[in-house]
C-alpha cells in the first residue's frame, strides 16, 4: 500500500453488528475505534474486530465503495466477508 492508497473496511462490533468505513491508515483507524475515539456508532459497541478490507486507488474511490457496502444487507456483507476469508 502506498501513500495515495485508501482502504474501505468492515469491522464487527462486540454486539455482532457491522460498521463500514474508509481510511488512509487502517491500523491507526482500528486502534482509534478500539480506544473509543472512532465513529460514534462504534464507541458503545467495543471492542471492534476487523473482518474485511479492500485497498482502492484513492480516498474518493474508497468513499464510493464505502457507500456501496453500506447499502448491502447483513447477509450480503457476511457473504463478502466469507468470500474474502476463503
Order of alpha helices (4+ residues) and beta strands (2+ residues): beta-beta-alpha-alpha-beta-alpha-alpha
